[in-house]
Amino acid sequence: MYRLTKKQQSQGQRLFDERAYKITDRIFWIFIENSHPKTISDFIEADPNYTNGNGTRNTERGRELFDELEEFVRNTI
């Protein structure tokens, strides 16, 4: 029987995490892009730490939505 080494397991987990994040991020942005402009600020806001002034960050509600989506994705893939 073939067993994965700890390093292989770690790499597999990292790939799983990256895949789950990418899927979640895309779903989140599809949601944002299709939301009414008046409700977008409920989920994202301008990021004052972004150097060129065009960056955004999630609000608390946006982080909660992202986390819930990511949990769903992780349990689905």
PDB file of N, CA, C and O in Angstrom:
ATOM      1  N   MET A   1       0.839  -1.167   0.000  1.00  0.00           N
ATOM      2  CA  MET A   1       0.000   0.000   0.000  1.00  0.00           C
ATOM      3  C   MET A   1       0.891   1.239   0.000  1.00  0.00           C
ATOM      4  O   MET A   1       1.875   1.299   0.737  1.00  0.00           O
ATOM      5  N   TYR A   2       0.549   2.220  -0.820  1.00  0.00           N
ATOM      6  CA  TYR A   2       1.318   3.460  -0.939  1.00  0.00           C
ATOM      7  C   TYR A   2       0.783   4.499   0.033  1.00  0.00           C
ATOM      8  O   TYR A   2      -0.420   4.753   0.079  1.00  0.00           O
ATOM      9  N   ARG A   3       1.667   5.092   0.802  1.00  0.00           N
ATOM     10  CA  ARG A   3       1.276   6.134   1.753  1.00  0.00           C
ATOM     11  C   ARG A   3       1.984   7.436   1.390  1.00  0.00           C
ATOM     12  O   ARG A   3       3.155   7.444   1.009  1.00  0.00           O
ATOM     13  N   LEU A   4       1.249   8.524   1.518  1.00  0.00           N
ATOM     14  CA  LEU A   4       1.826   9.831   1.261  1.00  0.00           C
ATOM     15  C   LEU A   4       2.723  10.259   2.417  1.00  0.00           C
ATOM     16  O   LEU A   4       2.428  10.001   3.584  1.00  0.00           O
ATOM     17  N   THR A   5       3.816  10.912   2.068  1.00  0.00           N
ATOM     18  CA  THR A   5       4.672  11.473   3.103  1.00  0.00           C
ATOM     19  C   THR A   5       3.987  12.708   3.684  1.00  0.00           C
ATOM     20  O   THR A   5       3.019  13.215   3.116  1.00  0.00           O
ATOM     21  N   LYS A   6       4.494  13.184   4.813  1.00  0.00           N
ATOM     22  CA  LYS A   6       3.946  14.414   5.432  1.00  0.00           C
ATOM     23  C   LYS A   6       4.069  15.585   4.457  1.00  0.00           C
ATOM     24  O   LYS A   6       3.164  16.415   4.366  1.00  0.00           O
ATOM     25  N   LYS A   7       5.187  15.654   3.729  1.00  0.00           N
ATOM     26  CA  LYS A   7       5.399  16.740   2.769  1.00  0.00           C
ATOM     27  C   LYS A   7       4.361  16.666   1.652  1.00  0.00           C
ATOM     28  O   LYS A   7       3.802  17.691   1.262  1.00  0.00           O
ATOM     29  N   GLN A   8       4.100  15.484   1.141  1.00  0.00           N
ATOM     30  CA  GLN A   8       3.095  15.315   0.093  1.00  0.00           C
ATOM     31  C   GLN A   8       1.706  15.670   0.603  1.00  0.00           C
ATOM     32  O   GLN A   8       0.918  16.294  -0.107  1.00  0.00           O
ATOM     33  N   GLN A   9       1.411  15.271   1.833  1.00  0.00           N
ATOM     34  CA  GLN A   9       0.122  15.615   2.432  1.00  0.00           C
ATOM     35  C   GLN A   9      -0.014  17.121   2.573  1.00  0.00           C
ATOM     36  O   GLN A   9      -1.070  17.689   2.292  1.00  0.00           O
ATOM     37  N   SER A  10       1.053  17.757   3.008  1.00  0.00           N
ATOM     38  CA  SER A  10       1.053  19.214   3.171  1.00  0.00           C
ATOM     39  C   SER A  10       0.857  19.911   1.821  1.00  0.00           C
ATOM     40  O   SER A  10       0.093  20.872   1.726  1.00  0.00           O
ATOM     41  N   GLN A  11       1.530  19.440   0.795  1.00  0.00           N
ATOM     42  CA  GLN A  11       1.384  20.016  -0.543  1.00  0.00           C
ATOM     43  C   GLN A  11      -0.032  19.809  -1.069  1.00  0.00           C
ATOM     44  O   GLN A  11      -0.606  20.700  -1.695  1.00  0.00           O
ATOM     45  N   GLY A  12      -0.587  18.638  -0.814  1.00  0.00           N
ATOM     46  CA  GLY A  12      -1.955  18.355  -1.231  1.00  0.00           C
ATOM     47  C   GLY A  12      -2.951  19.266  -0.534  1.00  0.00           C
ATOM     48  O   GLY A  12      -3.899  19.748  -1.154  1.00  0.00           O
ATOM     49  N   GLN A  13      -2.738  19.504   0.759  1.00  0.00           N
ATOM     50  CA  GLN A  13      -3.611  20.398   1.517  1.00  0.00           C
ATOM     51  C   GLN A  13      -3.489  21.823   1.003  1.00  0.00           C
ATOM     52  O   GLN A  13      -4.489  22.532   0.888  1.00  0.00           O
ATOM     53  N   ARG A  14      -2.263  22.248   0.692  1.00  0.00           N
ATOM     54  CA  ARG A  14      -2.036  23.600   0.171  1.00  0.00           C
ATOM     55  C   ARG A  14      -2.757  23.775  -1.158  1.00  0.00           C
ATOM     56  O   ARG A  14      -3.391  24.805  -1.388  1.00  0.00           O
ATOM     57  N   LEU A  15      -2.666  22.780  -2.034  1.00  0.00           N
ATOM     58  CA  LEU A  15      -3.353  22.847  -3.324  1.00  0.00           C
ATOM     59  C   LEU A  15      -4.867  22.884  -3.138  1.00  0.00           C
ATOM     60  O   LEU A  15      -5.567  23.616  -3.837  1.00  0.00           O
ATOM     61  N   PHE A  16      -5.365  22.091  -2.194  1.00  0.00           N
ATOM     62  CA  PHE A  16      -6.794  22.099  -1.879  1.00  0.00           C
ATOM     63  C   PHE A  16      -7.219  23.472  -1.379  1.00  0.00           C
ATOM     64  O   PHE A  16      -8.240  24.006  -1.811  1.00  0.00           O
ATOM     65  N   ASP A  17      -6.428  24.046  -0.462  1.00  0.00           N
ATOM     66  CA  ASP A  17      -6.732  25.367   0.092  1.00  0.00           C
ATOM     67  C   ASP A  17      -6.731  26.433  -1.000  1.00  0.00           C
ATOM     68  O   ASP A  17      -7.617  27.287  -1.034  1.00  0.00           O
ATOM     69  N   GLU A  18      -5.746  26.389  -1.890  1.00  0.00           N
ATOM     70  CA  GLU A  18      -5.668  27.360  -2.981  1.00  0.00           C
ATOM     71  C   GLU A  18      -6.865  27.231  -3.921  1.00  0.00           C
ATOM     72  O   GLU A  18      -7.436  28.231  -4.355  1.00  0.00           O
ATOM     73  N   ARG A  19      -7.230  26.008  -4.225  1.00  0.00           N
ATOM     74  CA  ARG A  19      -8.375  25.775  -5.113  1.00  0.00           C
ATOM     75  C   ARG A  19      -9.662  26.273  -4.473  1.00  0.00           C
ATOM     76  O   ARG A  19     -10.467  26.939  -5.124  1.00  0.00           O
ATOM     77  N   ALA A  20      -9.856  25.953  -3.208  1.00  0.00           N
ATOM     78  CA  ALA A  20     -11.054  26.406  -2.495  1.00  0.00           C
ATOM     79  C   ALA A  20     -11.099  27.929  -2.447  1.00  0.00           C
ATOM     80  O   ALA A  20     -12.163  28.520  -2.633  1.00  0.00           O
ATOM     81  N   TYR A  21      -9.954  28.575  -2.200  1.00  0.00           N
ATOM     82  CA  TYR A  21      -9.907  30.033  -2.139  1.00  0.00           C
ATOM     83  C   TYR A  21     -10.247  30.642  -3.496  1.00  0.00           C
ATOM     84  O   TYR A  21     -11.036  31.583  -3.571  1.00  0.00           O
ATOM     85  N   LYS A  22      -9.665  30.120  -4.558  1.00  0.00           N
ATOM     86  CA  LYS A  22      -9.912  30.666  -5.901  1.00  0.00           C
ATOM     87  C   LYS A  22     -11.384  30.536  -6.290  1.00  0.00           C
ATOM     88  O   LYS A  22     -11.968  31.469  -6.842  1.00  0.00           O
ATOM     89  N   ILE A  23     -11.973  29.396  -6.005  1.00  0.00           N
ATOM     90  CA  ILE A  23     -13.389  29.188  -6.319  1.00  0.00           C
ATOM     91  C   ILE A  23     -14.244  30.153  -5.504  1.00  0.00           C
ATOM     92  O   ILE A  23     -15.155  30.787  -6.037  1.00  0.00           O
ATOM     93  N   THR A  24     -13.946  30.263  -4.204  1.00  0.00           N
ATOM     94  CA  THR A  24     -14.697  31.159  -3.333  1.00  0.00           C
ATOM     95  C   THR A  24     -14.568  32.597  -3.790  1.00  0.00           C
ATOM     96  O   THR A  24     -15.559  33.324  -3.847  1.00  0.00           O
ATOM     97  N   ASP A  25     -13.358  33.010  -4.115  1.00  0.00           N
ATOM     98  CA  ASP A  25     -13.122  34.386  -4.548  1.00  0.00           C
ATOM     99  C   ASP A  25     -13.923  34.710  -5.809  1.00  0.00           C
ATOM    100  O   ASP A  25     -14.501  35.791  -5.927  1.00  0.00           O
ATOM    101  N   ARG A  26     -13.952  33.775  -6.737  1.00  0.00           N
ATOM    102  CA  ARG A  26     -14.704  34.010  -7.983  1.00  0.00           C
ATOM    103  C   ARG A  26     -16.196  34.105  -7.705  1.00  0.00           C
ATOM    104  O   ARG A  26     -16.864  34.985  -8.248  1.00  0.00           O
ATOM    105  N   ILE A  27     -16.735  33.219  -6.872  1.00  0.00           N
ATOM    106  CA  ILE A  27     -18.161  33.273  -6.519  1.00  0.00           C
ATOM    107  C   ILE A  27     -18.478  34.597  -5.833  1.00  0.00           C
ATOM    108  O   ILE A  27     -19.485  35.234  -6.143  1.00  0.00           O
ATOM    109  N   PHE A  28     -17.621  35.013  -4.904  1.00  0.00           N
ATOM    110  CA  PHE A  28     -17.815  36.274  -4.186  1.00  0.00           C
ATOM    111  C   PHE A  28     -17.877  37.438  -5.167  1.00  0.00           C
ATOM    112  O   PHE A  28     -18.772  38.277  -5.071  1.00  0.00           O
ATOM    113  N   TRP A  29     -16.941  37.500  -6.106  1.00  0.00           N
ATOM    114  CA  TRP A  29     -16.918  38.624  -7.045  1.00  0.00           C
ATOM    115  C   TRP A  29     -18.057  38.563  -8.058  1.00  0.00           C
ATOM    116  O   TRP A  29     -18.531  39.609  -8.503  1.00  0.00           O
ATOM    117  N   ILE A  30     -18.504  37.381  -8.429  1.00  0.00           N
ATOM    118  CA  ILE A  30     -19.701  37.275  -9.273  1.00  0.00           C
ATOM    119  C   ILE A  30     -20.877  37.883  -8.534  1.00  0.00           C
ATOM    120  O   ILE A  30     -21.671  38.622  -9.117  1.00  0.00           O
ATOM    121  N   PHE A  31     -20.990  37.572  -7.244  1.00  0.00           N
ATOM    122  CA  PHE A  31     -22.053  38.141  -6.418  1.00  0.00           C
ATOM    123  C   PHE A  31     -21.945  39.666  -6.369  1.00  0.00           C
ATOM    124  O   PHE A  31     -22.934  40.368  -6.579  1.00  0.00           O
ATOM    125  N   ILE A  32     -20.742  40.178  -6.091  1.00  0.00           N
ATOM    126  CA  ILE A  32     -20.535  41.632  -5.995  1.00  0.00           C
ATOM    127  C   ILE A  32     -20.850  42.305  -7.326  1.00  0.00           C
ATOM    128  O   ILE A  32     -21.555  43.314  -7.355  1.00  0.00           O
ATOM    129  N   GLU A  33     -20.344  41.767  -8.414  1.00  0.00           N
ATOM    130  CA  GLU A  33     -20.535  42.362  -9.734  1.00  0.00           C
ATOM    131  C   GLU A  33     -21.996  42.372 -10.165  1.00  0.00           C
ATOM    132  O   GLU A  33     -22.393  43.186 -10.999  1.00  0.00           O
ATOM    133  N   ASN A  34     -22.783  41.486  -9.611  1.00  0.00           N
ATOM    134  CA  ASN A  34     -24.192  41.406  -9.985  1.00  0.00           C
ATOM    135  C   ASN A  34     -25.119  42.008  -8.932  1.00  0.00           C
ATOM    136  O   ASN A  34     -26.342  41.913  -9.044  1.00  0.00           O
ATOM    137  N   SER A  35     -24.537  42.624  -7.918  1.00  0.00           N
ATOM    138  CA  SER A  35     -25.333  43.282  -6.882  1.00  0.00           C
ATOM    139  C   SER A  35     -25.685  44.700  -7.307  1.00  0.00           C
ATOM    140  O   SER A  35     -24.991  45.313  -8.118  1.00  0.00           O
ATOM    141  N   HIS A  36     -26.754  45.200  -6.756  1.00  0.00           N
ATOM    142  CA  HIS A  36     -27.149  46.583  -7.011  1.00  0.00           C
ATOM    143  C   HIS A  36     -26.080  47.507  -6.428  1.00  0.00           C
ATOM    144  O   HIS A  36     -25.589  47.254  -5.327  1.00  0.00           O
ATOM    145  N   PRO A  37     -25.710  48.567  -7.138  1.00  0.00           N
ATOM    146  CA  PRO A  37     -24.662  49.474  -6.644  1.00  0.00           C
ATOM    147  C   PRO A  37     -24.901  50.002  -5.224  1.00  0.00           C
ATOM    148  O   PRO A  37     -23.944  50.280  -4.501  1.00  0.00           O
ATOM    149  N   LYS A  38     -26.134  50.138  -4.831  1.00  0.00           N
ATOM    150  CA  LYS A  38     -26.429  50.645  -3.484  1.00  0.00           C
ATOM    151  C   LYS A  38     -26.079  49.635  -2.390  1.00  0.00           C
ATOM    152  O   LYS A  38     -25.862  50.020  -1.241  1.00  0.00           O
ATOM    153  N   THR A  39     -26.022  48.359  -2.734  1.00  0.00           N
ATOM    154  CA  THR A  39     -25.741  47.345  -1.708  1.00  0.00           C
ATOM    155  C   THR A  39     -24.286  46.896  -1.686  1.00  0.00           C
ATOM    156  O   THR A  39     -23.873  46.203  -0.756  1.00  0.00           O
ATOM    157  N   ILE A  40     -23.512  47.271  -2.675  1.00  0.00           N
ATOM    158  CA  ILE A  40     -22.113  46.837  -2.731  1.00  0.00           C
ATOM    159  C   ILE A  40     -21.348  47.278  -1.493  1.00  0.00           C
ATOM    160  O   ILE A  40     -20.517  46.533  -0.973  1.00  0.00           O
ATOM    161  N   SER A  41     -21.627  48.491  -1.018  1.00  0.00           N
ATOM    162  CA  SER A  41     -20.893  49.003   0.148  1.00  0.00           C
ATOM    163  C   SER A  41     -21.185  48.214   1.423  1.00  0.00           C
ATOM    164  O   SER A  41     -20.479  48.371   2.419  1.00  0.00           O
ATOM    165  N   ASP A  42     -22.204  47.379   1.405  1.00  0.00           N
ATOM    166  CA  ASP A  42     -22.451  46.491   2.543  1.00  0.00           C
ATOM    167  C   ASP A  42     -21.374  45.405   2.627  1.00  0.00           C
ATOM    168  O   ASP A  42     -21.136  44.844   3.696  1.00  0.00           O
ATOM    169  N   PHE A  43     -20.728  45.114   1.499  1.00  0.00           N
ATOM    170  CA  PHE A  43     -19.801  43.987   1.417  1.00  0.00           C
ATOM    171  C   PHE A  43     -18.344  44.380   1.191  1.00  0.00           C
ATOM    172  O   PHE A  43     -17.442  43.701   1.680  1.00  0.00           O
ATOM    173  N   ILE A  44     -18.103  45.465   0.458  1.00  0.00           N
ATOM    174  CA  ILE A  44     -16.731  45.926   0.219  1.00  0.00           C
ATOM    175  C   ILE A  44     -16.651  47.432   0.417  1.00  0.00           C
ATOM    176  O   ILE A  44     -17.647  48.147   0.311  1.00  0.00           O
ATOM    177  N   GLU A  45     -15.434  47.896   0.708  1.00  0.00           N
ATOM    178  CA  GLU A  45     -15.194  49.322   0.891  1.00  0.00           C
ATOM    179  C   GLU A  45     -13.809  49.654   0.356  1.00  0.00           C
ATOM    180  O   GLU A  45     -12.994  48.756   0.142  1.00  0.00           O
ATOM    181  N   ALA A  46     -13.541  50.922   0.144  1.00  0.00           N
ATOM    182  CA  ALA A  46     -12.222  51.346  -0.296  1.00  0.00           C
ATOM    183  C   ALA A  46     -11.194  50.981   0.773  1.00  0.00           C
ATOM    184  O   ALA A  46     -11.455  51.101   1.970  1.00  0.00           O
ATOM    185  N   ASP A  47     -10.044  50.542   0.332  1.00  0.00           N
ATOM    186  CA  ASP A  47      -8.977  50.174   1.255  1.00  0.00           C
ATOM    187  C   ASP A  47      -7.991  51.334   1.349  1.00  0.00           C
ATOM    188  O   ASP A  47      -7.252  51.594   0.399  1.00  0.00           O
ATOM    189  N   PRO A  48      -7.971  52.033   2.480  1.00  0.00           N
ATOM    190  CA  PRO A  48      -7.075  53.184   2.613  1.00  0.00           C
ATOM    191  C   PRO A  48      -5.593  52.798   2.628  1.00  0.00           C
ATOM    192  O   PRO A  48      -4.732  53.658   2.444  1.00  0.00           O
ATOM    193  N   ASN A  49      -5.292  51.534   2.842  1.00  0.00           N
ATOM    194  CA  ASN A  49      -3.909  51.065   2.866  1.00  0.00           C
ATOM    195  C   ASN A  49      -3.376  50.706   1.483  1.00  0.00           C
ATOM    196  O   ASN A  49      -2.185  50.441   1.325  1.00  0.00           O
ATOM    197  N   TYR A  50      -4.254  50.698   0.482  1.00  0.00           N
ATOM    198  CA  TYR A  50      -3.845  50.346  -0.876  1.00  0.00           C
ATOM    199  C   TYR A  50      -3.114  51.537  -1.480  1.00  0.00           C
ATOM    200  O   TYR A  50      -3.612  52.661  -1.415  1.00  0.00           O
ATOM    201  N   THR A  51      -1.969  51.317  -2.053  1.00  0.00           N
ATOM    202  CA  THR A  51      -1.079  52.409  -2.439  1.00  0.00           C
ATOM    203  C   THR A  51      -1.618  53.317  -3.543  1.00  0.00           C
ATOM    204  O   THR A  51      -1.391  54.525  -3.485  1.00  0.00           O
ATOM    205  N   ASN A  52      -2.321  52.788  -4.543  1.00  0.00           N
ATOM    206  CA  ASN A  52      -2.772  53.670  -5.627  1.00  0.00           C
ATOM    207  C   ASN A  52      -4.225  54.124  -5.463  1.00  0.00           C
ATOM    208  O   ASN A  52      -4.768  54.791  -6.343  1.00  0.00           O
ATOM    209  N   GLY A  53      -4.846  53.768  -4.355  1.00  0.00           N
ATOM    210  CA  GLY A  53      -6.193  54.255  -4.069  1.00  0.00           C
ATOM    211  C   GLY A  53      -7.321  53.514  -4.748  1.00  0.00           C
ATOM    212  O   GLY A  53      -8.479  53.903  -4.594  1.00  0.00           O
ATOM    213  N   ASN A  54      -7.033  52.462  -5.492  1.00  0.00           N
ATOM    214  CA  ASN A  54      -8.083  51.727  -6.209  1.00  0.00           C
ATOM    215  C   ASN A  54      -8.417  50.382  -5.579  1.00  0.00           C
ATOM    216  O   ASN A  54      -9.222  49.631  -6.128  1.00  0.00           O
ATOM    217  N   GLY A  55      -7.830  50.073  -4.466  1.00  0.00           N
ATOM    218  CA  GLY A  55      -8.055  48.778  -3.835  1.00  0.00           C
ATOM    219  C   GLY A  55      -9.302  48.764  -2.969  1.00  0.00           C
ATOM    220  O   GLY A  55      -9.796  49.803  -2.531  1.00  0.00           O
ATOM    221  N   THR A  56      -9.792  47.568  -2.738  1.00  0.00           N
ATOM    222  CA  THR A  56     -10.944  47.394  -1.852  1.00  0.00           C
ATOM    223  C   THR A  56     -10.614  46.356  -0.798  1.00  0.00           C
ATOM    224  O   THR A  56      -9.655  45.593  -0.915  1.00  0.00           O
ATOM    225  N   ARG A  57     -11.435  46.354   0.228  1.00  0.00           N
ATOM    226  CA  ARG A  57     -11.352  45.313   1.248  1.00  0.00           C
ATOM    227  C   ARG A  57     -12.774  44.965   1.655  1.00  0.00           C
ATOM    228  O   ARG A  57     -13.711  45.737   1.449  1.00  0.00           O
ATOM    229  N   ASN A  58     -12.904  43.803   2.229  1.00  0.00           N
ATOM    230  CA  ASN A  58     -14.223  43.363   2.661  1.00  0.00           C
ATOM    231  C   ASN A  58     -14.622  44.072   3.949  1.00  0.00           C
ATOM    232  O   ASN A  58     -13.792  44.309   4.827  1.00  0.00           O
ATOM    233  N   THR A  59     -15.884  44.401   4.045  1.00  0.00           N
ATOM    234  CA  THR A  59     -16.435  44.880   5.308  1.00  0.00           C
ATOM    235  C   THR A  59     -16.633  43.656   6.207  1.00  0.00           C
ATOM    236  O   THR A  59     -16.367  42.529   5.789  1.00  0.00           O
ATOM    237  N   GLU A  60     -17.088  43.869   7.412  1.00  0.00           N
ATOM    238  CA  GLU A  60     -17.363  42.734   8.293  1.00  0.00           C
ATOM    239  C   GLU A  60     -18.387  41.799   7.647  1.00  0.00           C
ATOM    240  O   GLU A  60     -18.227  40.579   7.674  1.00  0.00           O
ATOM    241  N   ARG A  61     -19.422  42.370   7.075  1.00  0.00           N
ATOM    242  CA  ARG A  61     -20.445  41.552   6.411  1.00  0.00           C
ATOM    243  C   ARG A  61     -19.855  40.830   5.200  1.00  0.00           C
ATOM    244  O   ARG A  61     -20.211  39.685   4.923  1.00  0.00           O
ATOM    245  N   GLY A  62     -18.958  41.496   4.483  1.00  0.00           N
ATOM    246  CA  GLY A  62     -18.291  40.872   3.346  1.00  0.00           C
ATOM    247  C   GLY A  62     -17.413  39.709   3.771  1.00  0.00           C
ATOM    248  O   GLY A  62     -17.379  38.673   3.108  1.00  0.00           O
ATOM    249  N   ARG A  63     -16.700  39.883   4.884  1.00  0.00           N
ATOM    250  CA  ARG A  63     -15.866  38.786   5.405  1.00  0.00           C
ATOM    251  C   ARG A  63     -16.729  37.609   5.833  1.00  0.00           C
ATOM    252  O   ARG A  63     -16.376  36.454   5.596  1.00  0.00           O
ATOM    253  N   GLU A  64     -17.861  37.904   6.464  1.00  0.00           N
ATOM    254  CA  GLU A  64     -18.760  36.824   6.875  1.00  0.00           C
ATOM    255  C   GLU A  64     -19.295  36.070   5.660  1.00  0.00           C
ATOM    256  O   GLU A  64     -19.374  34.842   5.672  1.00  0.00           O
ATOM    257  N   LEU A  65     -19.661  36.806   4.617  1.00  0.00           N
ATOM    258  CA  LEU A  65     -20.143  36.160   3.392  1.00  0.00           C
ATOM    259  C   LEU A  65     -19.040  35.314   2.777  1.00  0.00           C
ATOM    260  O   LEU A  65     -19.272  34.164   2.406  1.00  0.00           O
ATOM    261  N   PHE A  66     -17.836  35.880   2.666  1.00  0.00           N
ATOM    262  CA  PHE A  66     -16.720  35.138   2.072  1.00  0.00           C
ATOM    263  C   PHE A  66     -16.443  33.869   2.864  1.00  0.00           C
ATOM    264  O   PHE A  66     -16.266  32.800   2.281  1.00  0.00           O
ATOM    265  N   ASP A  67     -16.405  33.980   4.191  1.00  0.00           N
ATOM    266  CA  ASP A  67     -16.140  32.814   5.038  1.00  0.00           C
ATOM    267  C   ASP A  67     -17.208  31.741   4.866  1.00  0.00           C
ATOM    268  O   ASP A  67     -16.897  30.550   4.819  1.00  0.00           O
ATOM    269  N   GLU A  68     -18.460  32.161   4.774  1.00  0.00           N
ATOM    270  CA  GLU A  68     -19.542  31.190   4.589  1.00  0.00           C
ATOM    271  C   GLU A  68     -19.441  30.513   3.225  1.00  0.00           C
ATOM    272  O   GLU A  68     -19.643  29.304   3.110  1.00  0.00           O
ATOM    273  N   LEU A  69     -19.133  31.281   2.210  1.00  0.00           N
ATOM    274  CA  LEU A  69     -18.942  30.700   0.873  1.00  0.00           C
ATOM    275  C   LEU A  69     -17.764  29.730   0.870  1.00  0.00           C
ATOM    276  O   LEU A  69     -17.844  28.649   0.287  1.00  0.00           O
ATOM    277  N   GLU A  70     -16.668  30.121   1.524  1.00  0.00           N
ATOM    278  CA  GLU A  70     -15.489  29.258   1.540  1.00  0.00           C
ATOM    279  C   GLU A  70     -15.779  27.944   2.271  1.00  0.00           C
ATOM    280  O   GLU A  70     -15.338  26.879   1.839  1.00  0.00           O
ATOM    281  N   GLU A  71     -16.497  28.023   3.345  1.00  0.00           N
ATOM    282  CA  GLU A  71     -16.881  26.791   4.069  1.00  0.00           C
ATOM    283  C   GLU A  71     -17.710  25.879   3.158  1.00  0.00           C
ATOM    284  O   GLU A  71     -17.488  24.669   3.109  1.00  0.00           O
ATOM    285  N   PHE A  72     -18.658  26.469   2.446  1.00  0.00           N
ATOM    286  CA  PHE A  72     -19.477  25.692   1.520  1.00  0.00           C
ATOM    287  C   PHE A  72     -18.612  25.046   0.441  1.00  0.00           C
ATOM    288  O   PHE A  72     -18.772  23.863   0.140  1.00  0.00           O
ATOM    289  N   VAL A  73     -17.705  25.815  -0.137  1.00  0.00           N
ATOM    290  CA  VAL A  73     -16.836  25.285  -1.189  1.00  0.00           C
ATOM    291  C   VAL A  73     -15.972  24.142  -0.651  1.00  0.00           C
ATOM    292  O   VAL A  73     -15.854  23.096  -1.289  1.00  0.00           O
ATOM    293  N   ARG A  74     -15.376  24.342   0.509  1.00  0.00           N
ATOM    294  CA  ARG A  74     -14.522  23.295   1.098  1.00  0.00           C
ATOM    295  C   ARG A  74     -15.283  22.002   1.341  1.00  0.00           C
ATOM    296  O   ARG A  74     -14.735  20.913   1.169  1.00  0.00           O
ATOM    297  N   ASN A  75     -16.532  22.117   1.737  1.00  0.00           N
ATOM    298  CA  ASN A  75     -17.340  20.933   2.009  1.00  0.00           C
ATOM    299  C   ASN A  75     -17.915  20.310   0.742  1.00  0.00           C
ATOM    300  O   ASN A  75     -18.467  19.210   0.775  1.00  0.00           O
ATOM    301  N   THR A  76     -17.780  21.024  -0.373  1.00  0.00           N
ATOM    302  CA  THR A  76     -18.362  20.547  -1.625  1.00  0.00           C
ATOM    303  C   THR A  76     -17.316  19.901  -2.532  1.00  0.00           C
ATOM    304  O   THR A  76     -17.609  18.925  -3.224  1.00  0.00           O
ATOM    305  N   ILE A  77     -16.090  20.449  -2.529  1.00  0.00           N
ATOM    306  CA  ILE A  77     -15.073  19.890  -3.438  1.00  0.00           C
ATOM    307  C   ILE A  77     -14.313  18.753  -2.807  1.00  0.00           C
ATOM    308  O   ILE A  77     -13.427  18.177  -3.438  1.00  0.00           O
TER     309      ILE A  77
END
